[in-house]
Amino acid sequence: MSTWVRQIHRWVCVVFTAGVTLNIVVIFGLGQEKPSLWVGLSALAPLVVLLLTGLYMFVSPYAAKWRGGR
């Protein structure tokens, strides 16, 4: 399970970076007064997934110690 979480975290990081880049291009590059709502929220969903998978990877070594594992 840990390897799957790491792979998901890595790929979602790529998606998040693309979303942030899209935000920067749309807001500053196109010069729109008020960008669409979907542009502002495009990086939010990957950010939530990054938060959850990052917390799992952070806590998993401590949880293994608490359970008396590795």
Secondary structure, 3 states (H helix, E strand, C coil): CHHHHHHHHHHHHHHHHHHHHHHHHHHHHCCCCCCCHHHHHCCHHHHHHHHHHHHHHHHHHHHHHHCCCC
